[in-house]
Amino acid sequence: MMVPAQYWSRRGLLAGAGALGLTACGKKNDPAKTETKAAEKAGSRTIEAAVAGDWRSPADRARDIWRHPVESLKFWGLAPGQTVVEFWPGAGWYADILAPYLADTKGKLYEAVLQTNDPSDPAAAEIVEGFRRKLTEKKRVYGEVTFTAFGPTSGPVAPAGTADLVLFLRNLHNWMAGGIAEKAFKDALAALKPGGVLGVEEHRGEPGGVQDVLAADGYVQQDYVIQMAKEAGFILAGTSEINANPKDTKDHPFGVWTLPPTRLSAPRGEPAEPGFDHAKYDAIGESDRMTLKFVKPK
């Protein structure tokens, strides 16, 4: 997920109300009873229903044609009642789907947010706090979400051996830039049950050649990701072209961020270039992405 201020790396962080009180009136229009009945009706929520939820913003829903959330989540094996860990959720593009679905199917969601312990970077803390507030202030929609953290000195993202599914969603390039990609795989492996799944979505670089270990343009070769996962102890269980985009030439002036939805017209941290012609890049659409499924050995 491409959320401004989430791009924490060695190069720095780059920009880019609680539950309603219950009444004691006991009448037929008691809001507490109404809410309970609504929750019971939603108890069999499907992935499709969660994706169609009216709590999702129009901008997020417009990107479904590029991110294919229903197909992707089914490929990774999301199922009712599971325990799921999402690394670096950003502003919550996928959390808006995962949290309601898991809340309504008696599952559990851990959101391993960006570790923010650098007082010189208040923007990072603001993004994380905004995301946390969004979920905790609408528990009727999102349920009880547990917040952990992931970063260079973070601890466990979830209790060891409890997760059915861990998700890395368009963030490996950030972790490569920050020197914590190996830690991400290690922490994911520790959180998963034996037989649990690691789902990966990542901007896919051209095969062959030498992979930039810092992934400066945002692209990562698929074989490189598979090798990192195997070295961490995972087994490749499947690949999919769900999120492929053959129009992506991967040679853009400002890396993958030249494309929608970021649409850079100047290097990160610099003012936008007036008159920059976005038409060519908008016609490509969002990036070509790999969609991978790994399992923790039993």
SVG drawing of the C-alpha trace seen along z (x, -y; Angstrom):
<svg xmlns="http://www.w3.org/2000/svg" viewBox="-41 -25 65 56">
<polyline fill="none" stroke="black" stroke-width="0.4" points="0.0,0.0 1.3,-3.3 0.6,-5.7 2.5,-9.0 4.7,-9.1 4.9,-5.3 8.1,-5.1 10.4,-4.7 14.0,-3.8 17.6,-4.6 16.9,-7.6 14.3,-8.8 10.6,-8.9 9.3,-10.2 6.1,-12.1 4.3,-10.9 -16.1,-8.0 -15.7,-5.1 -18.5,-2.6 -21.9,-4.2 -23.0,-4.1 -25.7,-1.6 -29.1,-2.9 -31.1,-1.3 -34.6,-2.2 -35.4,1.4 -37.7,0.1 -38.1,1.6 -35.9,-1.2 -33.1,-0.6 -30.0,-1.3 -28.0,1.4 -30.5,4.0 -30.7,2.7 -26.9,2.8 -26.9,6.4 -29.4,7.5 -27.4,5.8 -24.3,7.6 -26.1,10.9 -27.2,10.4 -23.7,9.5 -22.2,12.6 -21.9,14.5 -20.1,11.7 -18.2,12.8 -15.0,11.3 -17.1,9.8 -19.4,8.1 -16.5,6.6 -15.0,5.3 -18.4,3.7 -18.7,2.1 -20.0,-1.5 -17.4,-2.5 -14.7,-2.2 -13.8,-5.6 -14.7,-6.1 -11.0,-6.6 -10.1,-3.2 -12.9,-1.4 -11.8,-2.9 -8.5,-1.1 -10.1,2.3 -9.6,2.8 -5.9,2.7 -5.5,4.4 -8.2,7.1 -8.8,7.6 -11.4,10.4 -9.3,12.5 -6.0,11.8 -7.5,12.6 -9.0,15.8 -5.7,16.8 -3.9,16.3 -6.7,18.4 -8.4,15.9 -11.2,17.7 -13.7,17.0 -12.4,17.0 -8.7,16.8 -6.0,14.9 -4.4,12.5 -1.4,10.2 -0.9,7.3 2.5,5.6 2.5,1.8 -1.1,1.1 -0.5,-2.6 -3.8,-4.5 -5.7,-1.2 -6.6,-0.3 -6.7,3.4 -7.6,3.0 -10.9,1.6 -11.6,5.0 -9.8,7.3 -11.1,5.8 -14.8,5.9 -14.6,9.4 -12.7,10.8 -14.8,9.1 -18.0,10.5 -16.5,14.1 -15.1,14.2 -11.5,13.9 -8.6,11.8 -6.6,9.0 -3.2,7.8 -2.0,4.6 1.8,4.3 2.1,0.6 5.2,-1.3 7.5,-1.5 7.7,-5.2 10.3,-5.8 12.1,-8.7 11.1,-12.0 12.6,-13.9 9.9,-12.3 6.5,-13.4 4.9,-12.8 5.3,-9.1 3.6,-9.1 0.8,-11.2 0.1,-8.7 0.1,-5.7 -2.1,-7.5 -4.6,-8.5 -4.9,-4.9 -5.2,-3.7 -7.9,-6.2 -9.8,-5.4 -10.2,-1.7 -10.7,-2.2 -13.4,-4.9 -15.6,-2.7 -15.6,0.7 -19.0,1.5 -17.4,1.7 -13.9,2.9 -14.2,4.9 -11.4,5.3 -8.1,4.8 -4.8,5.4 -2.0,3.0 1.6,4.1 4.6,2.6 7.2,3.6 10.6,1.9 14.3,2.3 14.0,2.9 10.4,4.1 9.3,7.2 6.8,9.9 4.1,8.8 1.7,11.4 2.0,14.2 4.3,16.9 2.6,19.6 -0.9,18.1 -1.4,16.6 -3.1,18.4 -2.2,15.7 0.4,12.9 0.3,10.2 3.1,8.2 1.3,5.7 3.5,3.6 6.1,2.9 9.1,5.2 10.8,2.4 10.5,0.1 12.0,2.8 14.8,3.4 15.6,-0.3 15.6,-0.2 17.6,2.9 14.9,4.8 13.5,7.1 15.1,10.2 13.6,9.2 10.2,9.0 10.3,12.5 11.7,13.8 9.0,12.0 6.3,13.4 7.6,16.9 7.6,16.6 4.0,15.4 2.6,18.1 1.3,21.5 2.9,24.4 1.2,24.6 0.3,20.9 0.4,18.7 2.5,15.6 0.8,13.6 3.0,11.1 2.0,8.4 4.9,6.4 5.9,4.2 7.6,6.6 10.9,5.7 12.3,7.0 13.8,10.4 17.5,10.9 20.3,8.5 21.3,7.5 18.7,6.6 19.3,3.2 19.4,4.2 17.8,0.9 15.1,1.1 15.5,-2.6 12.9,-2.6 10.4,-0.6 10.6,2.6 11.8,6.0 12.5,9.0 10.1,11.9 12.9,14.5 14.7,12.3 11.6,12.2 11.2,16.0 14.8,16.5 14.5,14.2 11.4,16.1 13.1,19.5 16.2,18.3 13.9,17.3 12.4,20.8 9.3,20.5 8.1,22.8 6.7,21.3 3.1,22.6 1.9,20.7 2.2,17.7 -0.6,15.7 -0.9,13.1 -4.0,11.6 -2.2,8.2 -0.1,8.3 0.0,5.3 1.8,5.9 1.6,2.2 4.0,1.3 7.4,0.7 9.1,0.2 11.4,-2.6 9.7,-5.6 11.6,-8.9 10.6,-8.7 10.4,-5.0 7.1,-3.2 5.8,-6.3 5.5,-8.0 2.5,-5.8 -0.9,-6.1 -1.9,-6.5 1.2,-8.5 1.8,-10.2 5.1,-11.9 6.3,-14.6 9.6,-15.3 12.0,-13.4 10.6,-12.6 10.8,-15.5 11.0,-18.1 8.2,-20.3 6.0,-19.0 7.1,-20.0 4.6,-22.4 3.2,-21.1 4.5,-17.6 2.6,-15.4 1.1,-12.5 -0.9,-11.2 1.6,-8.5 1.9,-7.1 -1.8,-7.4 -2.5,-5.3 -0.3,-2.5 -2.3,-2.5 -0.9,-1.0 2.2,1.1 2.8,4.6 2.8,6.7 3.7,10.2 1.3,12.1 2.9,14.9 1.9,17.5 4.3,19.1 3.7,21.5 5.5,22.2 6.6,25.8 4.7,28.1"/>
</svg>
